């Protein structure tokens, strides 16, 4: 029990029994107003202690109760990843440089960076980094560093070939050149051929990864927006025996090549986040995607609007008439989870209405509970409830 004005803990009880809680409350005859969560047990205990006490249902717990009901519905009606649009576009197979050039052109023509990036399938953060570079830095960024290294190695190999040919022209035998240059005789025999020379084409080796056996499945999972760890679990079940790091490299190579374009999708967890956060503050979702989702799943819009309207009534409108209208409207949709919440609100109707009339809340109490939990952790396994109570109240007296 916490005093709303002084914000100090007054007393504690180690029971939830209605009779014991009621007797405990009777020891405080000056109680006139109590804030609490929606527990029927506390409601009944307060009524038994003193029916004249004004009970206020905590607004946070009301919003939490409705959000849990809506989350339950969303998890039932939506898959983890909702495919909004199937993308079958061969023109999307563009290199990073090509996509950067197209995006930059679109921005110069008046499109916003977000829209241009979404249109050309390039990460917003990557585009932001690249557009800050000057032309010389861009040339260096898009230069194939691996190719440069391969050309240097080619020159070194061709110098060895040249030396082997020079010795052969001087009359050295294959065996002697082999000993002189510490090369295999078969290698020397190949080097001294008139038309032999190393080139990019004859030195390239097509690497075959063990992941390539599962390429079609990996591509399918990438398009569904699956994370690498989920792809790994999936192909392990199909017989993949190599390391996670090898798969991670293979997936990164596919996604960065621009050859695979994921289906336009949205994650269920981002929809759930909209219950508490505005769409403008979420990275994984845009208003455009949300509009597409509403067309496919209009019930999602209904559920989100129910949540927004309820929060508006509790925090802004604060009228009993608006609450009654909301209850009637929400009941018509026929969701079992929401109807269960509405039943709880009707059973505790006077306290819910009081939450609109009074500005008091359980915030101070919740903070005090956290403080007591910290004290309890420090005393874990060594002290009784009475000592915990004494220590908590003593600390309050020092404030």
C-alpha positions as CSV (number, residue, x, y, z in Angstrom):
1,X,0.0,0.0,0.0
2,X,1.4,3.4,-1.1
3,X,0.3,6.9,-0.2
4,X,-0.4,8.8,-3.5
5,X,0.6,12.2,-2.0
6,X,3.8,11.3,-0.1
7,X,4.7,8.5,-2.5
8,X,5.8,6.4,0.5
9,X,5.1,2.7,1.3
10,X,2.6,2.6,4.2
11,X,2.2,-1.2,4.7
12,X,2.6,-4.6,3.1
13,X,0.8,-7.9,3.3
14,X,2.1,-11.4,2.2
15,X,-1.3,-12.7,1.0
16,X,-3.9,-12.5,-1.8
17,X,-6.6,-14.1,0.2
18,X,-9.8,-12.0,0.1
19,X,-10.6,-12.4,3.8
20,X,-7.0,-11.5,4.9
21,X,-6.7,-8.6,2.5
22,X,-10.1,-7.3,3.6
23,X,-9.2,-7.5,7.4
24,X,-5.9,-5.8,6.6
25,X,-7.7,-2.9,4.8
26,X,-10.0,-2.5,7.7
27,X,-7.0,-1.4,9.8
28,X,-6.9,1.7,7.7
29,X,-10.3,3.4,8.4
30,X,-9.2,6.7,6.7
31,X,-9.0,5.1,3.2
32,X,-11.2,6.9,0.8
33,X,-9.8,6.3,-2.7
34,X,-7.9,3.2,-3.9
35,X,-6.2,2.6,-7.3
36,X,-5.8,-1.0,-8.4
37,X,-5.5,-3.4,-11.4
38,X,-8.5,-5.3,-12.7
39,X,-8.3,-8.2,-10.3
40,X,-11.8,-9.3,-9.1
41,X,-10.2,-10.5,-5.8
42,X,-9.0,-7.0,-4.9
43,X,-12.3,-5.5,-5.9
44,X,-14.2,-7.8,-3.6
45,X,-11.7,-7.4,-0.7
46,X,-12.0,-3.6,-0.9
47,X,-15.8,-3.7,-1.0
48,X,-15.9,-6.0,2.1
49,X,-13.5,-3.7,4.0
50,X,-15.5,-0.5,3.2
51,X,-18.1,-0.3,0.4
52,X,-17.7,3.5,0.4
53,X,-14.1,3.5,-0.8
54,X,-13.8,4.8,-4.4
55,X,-12.1,2.2,-6.5
56,X,-10.1,3.3,-9.6
57,X,-9.1,0.8,-12.2
58,X,-5.6,1.5,-13.4
59,X,-5.5,2.8,-17.0
60,X,-2.2,1.1,-17.8
61,X,-3.7,-2.3,-16.9
62,X,-6.8,-1.6,-19.0
63,X,-4.7,-0.8,-22.1
64,X,-2.5,-3.8,-21.4
65,X,-5.5,-6.1,-21.1
66,X,-6.9,-5.0,-24.5
67,X,-3.5,-5.1,-26.2
68,X,-3.0,-8.7,-25.0
69,X,-6.5,-9.6,-26.5
70,X,-5.6,-8.0,-29.8
71,X,-2.2,-9.6,-30.0
72,X,-3.8,-13.0,-29.5
73,X,-6.1,-12.3,-32.4
74,X,-3.3,-11.0,-34.7
75,X,-1.2,-14.1,-33.9
76,X,-4.2,-16.3,-34.8
77,X,-5.2,-14.6,-38.1
78,X,-1.7,-13.6,-39.5
79,X,1.3,-15.6,-40.4
80,X,4.8,-14.6,-39.1
81,X,5.6,-13.0,-42.4
82,X,2.7,-11.6,-44.5
83,X,3.4,-11.6,-48.3
84,X,1.8,-8.4,-49.7
85,X,2.9,-8.8,-53.3
86,X,4.6,-11.4,-55.3
87,X,7.5,-10.0,-57.2
88,X,8.5,-11.7,-60.5
89,X,10.7,-9.2,-62.2
90,X,13.8,-10.3,-64.1
91,X,14.8,-6.6,-64.5
92,X,15.5,-6.6,-60.8
93,X,18.7,-8.6,-61.3
94,X,21.0,-5.6,-61.2
95,X,24.4,-5.0,-59.6
96,X,24.8,-2.7,-56.6
97,X,26.4,0.0,-58.8
98,X,23.5,-0.2,-61.3
99,X,20.9,0.1,-58.6
100,X,22.9,3.0,-57.0
101,X,23.0,4.9,-60.3
102,X,19.2,4.4,-60.9
103,X,18.4,5.5,-57.4
104,X,20.6,8.6,-57.6
105,X,18.9,9.5,-60.9
106,X,15.4,9.1,-59.3
107,X,16.4,11.3,-56.4
108,X,17.7,14.0,-58.7
109,X,14.4,13.8,-60.6
110,X,12.5,14.7,-57.4
111,X,11.7,11.4,-55.6
112,X,12.5,11.1,-51.9
113,X,15.4,8.9,-50.9
114,X,13.1,6.4,-49.1
115,X,10.8,6.0,-52.2
116,X,13.7,5.8,-54.6
117,X,15.5,3.2,-52.5
118,X,12.3,1.1,-52.2
119,X,11.7,1.4,-56.0
120,X,15.3,0.2,-56.9
121,X,15.7,-2.4,-54.1
122,X,18.6,-0.8,-52.4
123,X,19.1,-0.4,-48.6
124,X,18.4,3.1,-47.4
125,X,21.5,3.1,-45.1
126,X,23.7,1.8,-48.0
127,X,22.4,4.6,-50.3
128,X,22.9,7.2,-47.6
129,X,26.5,6.1,-47.2
130,X,27.2,6.0,-51.0
131,X,25.6,9.3,-51.9
132,X,27.9,11.0,-49.4
133,X,31.0,9.9,-51.3
134,X,32.6,12.0,-54.1
135,X,33.1,10.6,-57.6
136,X,36.7,9.4,-57.0
137,X,35.6,7.6,-53.8
138,X,32.7,6.0,-55.7
139,X,35.1,4.7,-58.4
140,X,37.3,3.2,-55.6
141,X,34.3,1.7,-53.8
142,X,33.0,-0.1,-56.9
143,X,36.4,-1.2,-58.1
144,X,36.8,-5.0,-58.1
145,X,39.7,-5.3,-55.5
146,X,39.7,-9.1,-56.1
147,X,40.3,-8.7,-59.8
148,X,43.3,-6.4,-59.1
149,X,44.9,-9.0,-56.9
150,X,44.3,-11.7,-59.5
151,X,46.0,-9.6,-62.2
152,X,49.1,-9.1,-59.9
153,X,49.3,-12.9,-59.4
154,X,48.9,-13.4,-63.1
155,X,51.9,-11.2,-63.8
156,X,54.0,-13.1,-61.3
157,X,53.0,-16.5,-62.9
158,X,53.6,-15.2,-66.5
159,X,57.1,-14.0,-65.4
160,X,57.8,-17.6,-64.3
161,X,56.5,-18.9,-67.7
162,X,58.7,-16.4,-69.5
163,X,61.8,-17.5,-67.6
164,X,61.0,-21.2,-68.3
165,X,60.7,-20.4,-72.0
166,X,64.0,-18.4,-72.0
167,X,65.9,-21.3,-70.5
168,X,64.3,-23.7,-72.9
169,X,65.3,-21.5,-75.9
170,X,68.9,-21.5,-74.5
171,X,68.9,-25.3,-74.8
172,X,68.1,-26.4,-71.3
173,X,66.3,-29.7,-71.0
174,X,62.8,-30.0,-69.3
175,X,64.4,-31.9,-66.4
176,X,67.1,-29.3,-65.9
177,X,64.6,-26.4,-66.0
178,X,62.5,-28.4,-63.5
179,X,65.5,-28.7,-61.1
180,X,66.6,-25.1,-61.7
181,X,63.2,-23.6,-61.1
182,X,61.9,-26.2,-58.5
183,X,58.9,-27.0,-60.6
184,X,57.3,-30.3,-61.6
185,X,58.5,-31.5,-65.0
186,X,54.9,-31.7,-66.3
187,X,54.4,-28.0,-65.4
188,X,57.6,-27.0,-67.2
189,X,56.5,-29.0,-70.3
190,X,53.3,-27.0,-70.3
191,X,55.0,-23.6,-69.7
192,X,57.5,-24.0,-72.6
193,X,54.8,-24.4,-75.2
194,X,54.9,-21.5,-77.7
195,X,51.3,-20.3,-77.2
196,X,51.0,-20.8,-73.5
197,X,50.3,-17.9,-71.2
198,X,48.2,-17.3,-68.1
199,X,45.0,-15.3,-68.5
200,X,41.9,-14.4,-66.3
201,X,39.9,-17.0,-68.3
202,X,42.2,-20.0,-68.0
203,X,42.9,-19.4,-64.3
204,X,39.4,-18.9,-63.1
205,X,37.9,-21.7,-61.1
206,X,34.2,-22.0,-60.5
207,X,33.8,-22.6,-56.8
208,X,31.1,-25.2,-55.9
209,X,29.7,-24.7,-52.4
210,X,28.0,-27.5,-50.6
211,X,25.1,-25.0,-50.2
212,X,24.5,-25.0,-53.9
213,X,22.8,-28.4,-53.6
214,X,20.1,-26.6,-51.6
215,X,20.1,-23.5,-53.8
216,X,16.4,-23.6,-54.8
217,X,15.3,-24.1,-51.2
218,X,17.6,-21.3,-49.9
219,X,16.3,-18.9,-52.7
220,X,12.7,-19.8,-51.7
221,X,13.3,-19.0,-48.0
222,X,15.1,-15.8,-48.8
223,X,12.1,-14.6,-50.8
224,X,9.9,-15.4,-47.9
225,X,12.1,-13.0,-45.8
226,X,13.4,-15.8,-43.5
227,X,16.5,-15.1,-41.4
228,X,19.7,-16.9,-42.0
229,X,19.4,-18.9,-38.8
230,X,15.9,-20.1,-39.8
231,X,17.2,-21.1,-43.3
232,X,20.0,-23.0,-41.6
233,X,17.6,-25.0,-39.5
234,X,15.5,-25.7,-42.6
235,X,18.3,-27.1,-44.8
236,X,19.9,-29.0,-41.9
237,X,16.6,-30.9,-41.7
238,X,17.1,-31.7,-45.4
239,X,20.5,-33.1,-44.9
240,X,22.9,-30.2,-44.9
241,X,26.0,-31.1,-42.8
242,X,28.3,-28.1,-43.1
243,X,28.8,-25.1,-40.9
244,X,26.5,-22.1,-40.3
245,X,29.2,-19.7,-41.3
246,X,29.4,-21.3,-44.8
247,X,25.7,-20.9,-45.3
248,X,25.8,-17.3,-44.0
249,X,28.4,-16.5,-46.6
250,X,26.4,-18.2,-49.4
251,X,23.2,-16.3,-48.4
252,X,25.0,-13.0,-48.3
253,X,26.5,-13.6,-51.7
254,X,23.0,-14.3,-53.1
255,X,21.3,-11.3,-51.5
256,X,24.1,-8.8,-52.4
257,X,24.2,-9.9,-56.0
258,X,20.8,-8.4,-56.6
259,X,19.8,-11.6,-58.4
260,X,17.1,-12.4,-55.8
261,X,14.4,-10.0,-55.0
262,X,12.4,-10.8,-51.9
263,X,8.6,-10.7,-52.1
264,X,7.1,-7.5,-50.8
265,X,6.2,-8.5,-47.2
266,X,5.6,-7.2,-43.7
267,X,6.4,-9.0,-40.4
268,X,3.6,-9.7,-37.9
269,X,5.8,-8.4,-35.0
270,X,5.8,-4.9,-36.7
271,X,2.0,-5.0,-36.9
272,X,1.9,-5.8,-33.1
273,X,4.3,-2.9,-32.5
274,X,1.8,-0.5,-34.1
275,X,-0.4,-1.0,-31.0
276,X,2.0,1.1,-29.0
277,X,4.2,3.0,-31.6
278,X,3.3,5.3,-34.5
279,X,4.2,3.9,-38.0
280,X,6.7,6.8,-38.5
281,X,8.9,5.4,-35.7
282,X,9.2,1.9,-37.0
283,X,11.9,0.8,-39.4
284,X,10.3,-2.4,-40.8
285,X,7.1,-0.8,-42.0
286,X,5.9,2.2,-44.1
287,X,2.5,3.7,-44.6
288,X,2.5,2.4,-48.1
289,X,3.0,-1.2,-46.9
290,X,0.4,-0.6,-44.2
291,X,-2.2,0.4,-46.9
292,X,-1.5,-2.7,-48.9
293,X,-1.9,-4.8,-45.7
294,X,-5.3,-3.2,-45.0
295,X,-6.5,-4.2,-48.4
296,X,-5.5,-7.8,-47.9
297,X,-6.5,-8.0,-44.2
298,X,-9.1,-5.3,-43.4
299,X,-9.6,-6.8,-39.9
300,X,-6.1,-5.6,-39.0
301,X,-7.2,-2.0,-39.5
302,X,-10.3,-2.7,-37.4
303,X,-8.2,-4.1,-34.5
304,X,-5.7,-1.2,-34.6
305,X,-8.5,1.4,-34.7
306,X,-10.2,-0.3,-31.7
307,X,-6.9,0.0,-29.8
308,X,-6.3,3.7,-30.8
309,X,-9.9,4.7,-29.9
310,X,-9.7,3.0,-26.5
311,X,-6.5,4.7,-25.6
312,X,-7.9,8.0,-26.8
313,X,-10.9,7.5,-24.5
314,X,-8.8,6.7,-21.5
315,X,-6.1,9.4,-22.0
316,X,-7.9,12.2,-23.8
317,X,-11.7,12.1,-24.2
318,X,-12.2,10.7,-20.7
319,X,-16.1,10.5,-20.9
320,X,-18.4,7.7,-19.9
321,X,-20.5,8.2,-23.0
322,X,-17.5,7.6,-25.3
323,X,-16.6,4.4,-23.3
324,X,-20.2,3.0,-23.6
325,X,-20.2,3.7,-27.4
326,X,-16.8,1.9,-27.7
327,X,-18.0,-1.1,-25.8
328,X,-21.1,-1.5,-27.9
329,X,-19.1,-1.1,-31.2
330,X,-16.3,-3.5,-30.2
331,X,-18.8,-6.1,-29.1
332,X,-20.3,-6.2,-32.6
333,X,-17.1,-7.5,-34.2
334,X,-17.5,-10.8,-32.5
335,X,-13.9,-11.5,-31.4
336,X,-13.9,-13.9,-28.5
337,X,-10.8,-12.4,-27.0
338,X,-12.1,-8.8,-27.1
339,X,-15.5,-9.9,-25.8
340,X,-13.8,-11.5,-22.9
341,X,-12.0,-8.2,-22.2
342,X,-15.3,-6.3,-22.5
343,X,-16.9,-8.7,-20.0
344,X,-14.2,-7.9,-17.5
345,X,-14.7,-4.1,-18.1
346,X,-18.5,-4.4,-17.5
347,X,-17.9,-6.5,-14.3
348,X,-15.7,-3.7,-13.0
349,X,-17.6,-0.8,-14.7
350,X,-17.7,1.7,-11.8
351,X,-13.9,1.4,-11.3
352,X,-13.3,1.8,-15.0
353,X,-15.5,4.9,-15.2
354,X,-13.6,6.3,-12.2
355,X,-10.4,5.9,-14.2
356,X,-11.9,8.5,-16.6
357,X,-12.9,10.9,-13.8
358,X,-9.7,10.8,-11.7
359,X,-6.1,11.4,-12.8
360,X,-4.8,9.0,-10.1
361,X,-3.0,5.8,-11.4
362,X,-1.0,2.8,-10.1
363,X,2.3,4.3,-11.4
364,X,3.7,5.1,-7.9
365,X,2.7,1.7,-6.6
366,X,4.4,-0.1,-9.5
367,X,7.6,1.8,-8.8
368,X,7.4,0.9,-5.1
369,X,6.9,-2.8,-6.1
370,X,10.0,-2.8,-8.1
371,X,11.9,-1.2,-5.2
372,X,10.7,-4.0,-2.9
373,X,11.7,-6.6,-5.4
374,X,15.2,-5.3,-5.4
375,X,15.4,-5.4,-1.6
376,X,14.0,-9.0,-1.8
377,X,16.7,-10.0,-4.2
378,X,19.4,-8.7,-1.9
379,X,17.8,-10.6,1.1
380,X,17.1,-13.7,-1.0
381,X,17.1,-17.0,1.1
382,X,18.1,-15.3,4.3
383,X,15.2,-13.4,5.7
384,X,11.5,-13.6,6.5
385,X,8.6,-11.5,5.1
386,X,8.4,-9.6,8.4
387,X,12.1,-8.5,8.1
388,X,11.5,-7.6,4.4
389,X,8.5,-5.5,5.5
390,X,10.5,-3.8,8.4
391,X,13.4,-3.0,6.1
392,X,11.2,-1.6,3.4
393,X,9.3,0.6,5.8
394,X,12.5,1.7,7.5
395,X,14.0,2.8,4.2
396,X,10.8,4.8,3.5
397,X,11.2,6.6,6.8
398,X,14.6,7.9,5.7
399,X,13.3,9.6,2.6
